[in-house]
Amino acid sequence: MKATEFVKKYGWKHSKKTVSTHSRQLRILSTWEIDLKKLVDSYELVESYGGLKKARRTLEIRVDRGISNIQAVNSDLGKAIADVEYVHAVATTDDQKAFEAFFMNQPFYLQLKFIHGERLFDFDEGIGYRNLTVQIGYVCWCRGDKEFVI
């Protein structure tokens, strides 16, 4: 299992605990453990800025003040943001596929598919599903409400 898959499956809290446990042991860390530690360090750096949104804004401000885009992306913060976004993207894609399969098995799916066609599952990164009915369903599904009536 890759480090990104581990974070996706077990979450950041458990990943931090795993890194802490492995770091205390007196031995050479494996490549996987080093990759996991890098991801956890990236997450902690992004969180020190108040989360992903605020960290991105900080990077934008640096660019506005004259730092080149290349310098910003190659900075520690830029790399940390990329790491956290990558883990989030892996998790989101899998969640979306599972949700869409679930949604297509609902009794109201065919009617919504007839009304909205191929655009029913249009998804914008950072915004969510464009169709409000699908977005509400996705939010409920992500919270663990595996059953809902529309």
C-alpha positions in Angstrom: 0.0 0.0 0.0 1.3 3.4 -0.9 1.6 6.1 1.7 -1.1 8.2 -0.1 -3.5 5.2 0.0 -2.7 4.7 3.7 -3.6 8.3 4.5 -6.8 8.0 2.4 -7.8 4.8 4.2 -6.9 5.7 7.8 -6.9 9.5 7.8 -4.4 12.1 8.9 -4.8 11.5 12.6 -3.9 7.8 12.4 -1.1 8.6 9.9 0.4 11.0 12.4 0.3 8.4 15.1 1.9 5.8 12.9 4.7 8.2 11.9 5.3 9.1 15.6 5.4 5.4 16.6 7.8 4.5 13.8 10.1 7.5 14.4 10.7 6.5 18.0 12.0 3.1 17.0 15.8 3.0 16.7 16.1 1.6 13.1 16.3 2.8 9.6 13.0 3.9 8.1 11.7 2.2 5.0 10.9 4.2 1.9 7.1 3.8 2.7 7.7 5.3 6.2 9.7 8.2 4.8 6.9 8.9 2.2 4.3 8.8 5.0 6.4 11.1 7.2 6.7 13.5 4.3 2.9 13.5 3.8 2.3 14.1 7.5 4.8 16.9 7.6 3.1 18.5 4.6 -0.3 18.2 6.3 1.0 19.8 9.5 2.6 22.6 7.5 -0.7 23.3 5.7 -2.6 23.1 9.0 -0.2 25.6 10.6 -1.5 28.1 8.0 -5.1 27.4 9.1 -5.9 24.8 6.5 -5.7 24.2 2.7 -7.7 27.3 1.7 -5.6 29.7 3.9 -2.4 28.1 2.8 -3.3 28.5 -0.9 -4.2 32.2 -0.2 -0.8 32.7 1.6 0.9 31.4 -1.5 -1.1 33.6 -3.8 -0.2 36.6 -1.6 3.5 35.7 -2.0 3.1 35.6 -5.8 1.3 39.0 -5.7 4.2 40.5 -3.8 6.7 39.5 -6.4 7.7 35.9 -5.9 7.6 34.1 -9.2 5.2 31.2 -9.7 8.0 28.8 -10.0 9.6 29.9 -6.7 6.2 29.7 -5.0 5.4 26.2 -6.3 8.9 24.9 -5.4 8.7 26.4 -1.9 8.1 24.1 1.1 4.5 25.5 1.4 3.9 24.9 -2.4 5.1 21.3 -2.1 3.1 20.8 1.0 -0.1 22.1 -0.6 0.5 19.8 -3.6 1.0 16.8 -1.3 -2.2 17.5 0.6 -4.2 18.2 -2.5 -3.0 14.9 -4.1 -4.1 12.9 -1.1 -7.4 14.7 -1.2 -7.8 14.1 -4.9 -7.2 10.4 -4.6 -9.8 10.1 -1.8 -12.3 12.4 -3.6 -12.1 10.5 -6.9 -12.8 7.1 -5.2 -15.5 8.6 -3.0 -17.2 10.1 -6.1 -17.1 6.8 -8.0 -18.6 5.0 -5.0 -21.3 7.7 -4.5 -22.2 7.8 -8.2 -22.7 4.0 -8.3 -24.9 4.3 -5.2 -26.8 7.2 -6.7 -27.5 5.3 -9.9 -29.2 2.5 -7.9 -31.7 4.9 -6.4 -35.4 4.9 -7.7 -35.2 8.6 -8.7 -32.0 8.3 -10.8 -33.7 7.6 -14.1 -35.9 10.7 -13.8 -33.0 12.9 -12.9 -30.9 11.4 -15.8 -33.8 12.1 -18.2 -34.0 15.8 -17.0 -30.3 16.6 -16.8 -28.7 14.1 -19.2 -24.9 13.7 -19.3 -24.5 16.8 -17.1 -26.1 15.1 -14.0 -22.7 14.2 -12.5 -20.7 17.3 -13.6 -18.2 18.0 -10.9 -16.0 21.1 -10.3 -13.0 20.7 -8.0 -13.4 23.0 -5.0 -17.1 23.5 -5.6 -18.6 20.1 -5.9 -21.4 18.7 -8.1 -23.1 21.4 -10.3 -26.5 19.7 -9.9 -27.9 20.7 -6.5 -29.8 17.5 -6.0 -26.7 15.4 -6.6 -24.6 17.7 -4.4 -27.0 17.4 -1.5 -27.0 13.7 -1.9 -23.2 13.6 -2.0 -23.0 15.7 1.2 -25.4 13.3 3.0 -23.6 10.3 1.6 -20.2 11.6 2.8 -21.6 12.2 6.3 -22.6 8.5 6.4 -26.3 8.9 5.7 -26.4 6.0 3.3 -30.2 6.3 2.8 -32.1 9.4 1.9 -35.3 10.3 0.1 -35.6 13.0 -2.5 
